[in-house]
Amino acid sequence: MKTVSVVVGILGAVLFGAHAQTTCPCVYGEPRDCEASVFMSSGPAGDTCTTTITPCTPCECNQEGTFECAIVTRPRYEYTTEPQCELVDKSQVLCPHEQPALSPCAQAADTCAFKLSGPDYSSCVDPLPNSPDVCITSDFTYNGNEINQVGNTNLNPVSEYYQNGAFVPIQSISPGPSQTFSQSFWKPLTKCIGHETAQSNQADFLHDRCVRVWISSVQFIAPDGSIVNENFNDFGDNCVVFSTCAA
């Protein structure tokens, strides 16, 4: 099987004349793998990524194709100077009738006012390093607005895992670690998500999880440039949801 150095399932924008198309005639290509840039952390120098191998999209635009594929634009990470990376808009070809249904985690993320500014729902974040108060996600936004800072001082529970068809407080998951998680294990930092240091065998329960974190306050930049502060008295949609990668 071939491996090609392109972002997951991404092909170059298909152009007919001078205008980008939303559909194209297409064919099913040979199975192949792609190199994907996956977000790792955010720091003073910017975002950093790592590389993983994943199956490419099976469809390719081809003028002689007998199927019609959709072309969508989605944000993806690309290296600037490895391991530094940045989000860029890339065109993706979707096979006929093969656009995947949203997972329960992605559906939950759609209901939250806070959303990660990084990759789409098919991506995951690495829950390591096992260090306190280190961003493991990209920055998030609030109803599409840039955030200055957030807080989680008065909501209970603060963090939850999706388990057996529902979100449950992280301290109540079963099976769980020998030392129970604190309810604030996963927590918002300035404008990203980090976690406390895993104790005992808690690190065994960080990977391959759907995580929901509740947020109780936010300071954001409104479209007119003004700074707005909001404090929330109930859950509402004041959450952010993401998935962690498998070990």
N, C-alpha and C positions, 0 to 999 in steps of 0.2 A: 504494500500500500504506500502511496506517495505521501510525502509531507511537504506542504507549501507554506511559505512565510507570509501569511496574511492574517488579519484579525478574524476571530471566529465568525464563520458564515458570512464574511463580508466580501463583496465584489465591488469593483469600481463602478461608479455611477454609469448607468447606461444612457447614452445620448443618441437621439435621433435628430439630426439637424442641430439646432442650437438650444433645444429645450430638453431638460431632464424628464424622463417618462415615469409614470407610476405603475406601468405594467410593461411586460415584454414577452415576446415569444420565447419559449425556453425548452430545454431538454434536461433529462436526468443524466448527470455525469457519472464518471467512475468514482467509487468511494475513495476518499483521501482524507488526510489529517491536516489540520491547520495549527499554526502557532498563534496563541492568543496572549495578549498583554492583559494581565489581571492586576487590579489595584492592590497594593500592599499597605501603604501608609502615607500620611501627609505630614510634612515638616516645613521648616523655614525655607528650604530650597525648592519646595513644591512637592508634588505627588511622586511616589515611586511605585514601580510595578515589577512583577515577576512574569516569567513566561511559562505557559502550560500548553500541552498538546490536547486538542479536542477535535472531534469529527467536523469537517466542513459541511456547509449546506449541500445537499445532493443536487441542487438545481443550478443551471447556468443559463443565462440569456443567450439565445442563438436565433438568428433571423430565420433559420429553417426549422425551428422548433415547432412541434405540433401542440404544445401546451401553452397556457398563458400564466405567467408568474407575476406576483405583486412585487413592486420595488418600494421599500420603505427606507427612511433615513433615521438612524439611531446613533446616539452618542457612544463612542468606544474609546478605549485608551490606546494611544500609540506612543512609542518611545520618542523622546526628543534626543537626549543623550543617556543611554542606558546606565542606571536603572530609572532615571528621571522620565516621567511620562506626562501626557496631557490628554484631555478629552477632545476628540474631534468628531464631527458628524461624518458617518460613513453610510453608504448605500448597501442594503441587504436584500437579496433575492429570496422570496418566500415561495416554496413549491405550491402547486395548486392544492387547495383544501388541506394544507399541512401547517398552517399557522397554529402553533400549539396553544391549547387553552391555558389560561392563567392558572398557576398552581394556587393552592389555598394561601400560601405565603404572599404571592403576588397580589391576589385579590385583597388580602388584608392591607398590604402596602398602599393599594389604591384608595382605601378608605381613610388614610391618615393625612392630616394637613402638612406634616413634615415628611419630606422625601429626600432620599439621597440624591446628590447631584452627579453621581457616578454612573456606572453601567446600568443596563436594564435588568429585569428581574431574573433573567437566566444566569446572571453572574452571582458570585458569592464573595464573601470577605474572609480573609484568613484571621482567625481569632487570636493568633499569636503575634507578638511575643507575650509571654505571661508576665507582664509588667503593669503596675497600676497607672491609671490615668494616661494611657497612650492611645491616640486615635487609631482605631482599626478600620474605620470606615472613611469614606470621603465626607466632605462637608455636606450638610443638608440644607434645604430651603424650607420656608414656611409659606404655604399657599403661593409658591413661585417667587417669593421675595428673599433676597439675600439676608442672612442672619448675622447679627453681631455676637449674640450670646443667648444661651438658654439655661434653664434651671429645672430642678425636679425636687423641690423642697416639701411639697405638701400633698403629693398623690401617693396612694397605696393601693395595689402594689406598683412598684416602679418598673420592674422588668418581668417579662413572661416568656415562656416557651410554648410553641404550638405542639400539642401532643394529643393523639387520639381524637382528632377532629375539633379541638378547641384550644384556646389559649389558657394556660394555667400559670399562676404565680410561680416564679422560678424556684422558690423555696419549697414548693409542694409537688414537684415533678416526681414521678414514680415509673421505673426505678430512678433513684437519684444518688448523688455522691454520699460517701460516708459522713462527710461534714456538710450539713445543709448550706446551700447558697444563702447569702443575705438577699433581701428583696431588692437591694440597690446594686447587685453585683454588676449588671450591665447598666451603664448610666451615661447621660449626655455630658460631654465636657463643654468646651466653649461653643462649638457648633458641629460636633461630630460625636461618635459613640466610642467609648472605651469601656474598660472593666476593671474590677478589683483584681488583686493577685489571687490566683486559684490556689486553694489550700487542699491538703490531703489529696484525694483523687478527683477533685473538681475539674481538673484539666481534661479528664476523659469525657466530660459532658459539655464541652465547648464547641466541638465540630459537628457539622451536618445538622444544624439546628435552624429553625425559624424563630427569630427573636423579635419581640415587640417591647419597645421602651416608651413609657409615658413621660410627658414633659409638662411642667406646671407653669412655666413662664418663658417669655421670649422677648428679645429686643431685635427688631428687624428694620430694614431700610425700605421704606415705602417707595412706590414708583416715582413720586415727586421728589425723592431724595431725603425726606424727613425721617427722623428716627422715632419709631413707635415702640412703646412698651406695653405688653399684655400679660396679665396674670389670669390663670384659669382656675376655676373653683370645682370643676368636675372633669371627668375623662373626655367626654365629647369625642372629637377626632384628633385630639392633641397627642399624637403618637408618631413614632417612626418604626418601620418594619424592615428587616433585612435578613438574609440567610448567611450562615457561616459555611465555609467549605468543608468537605469531608477530610478526614485526617490522611 
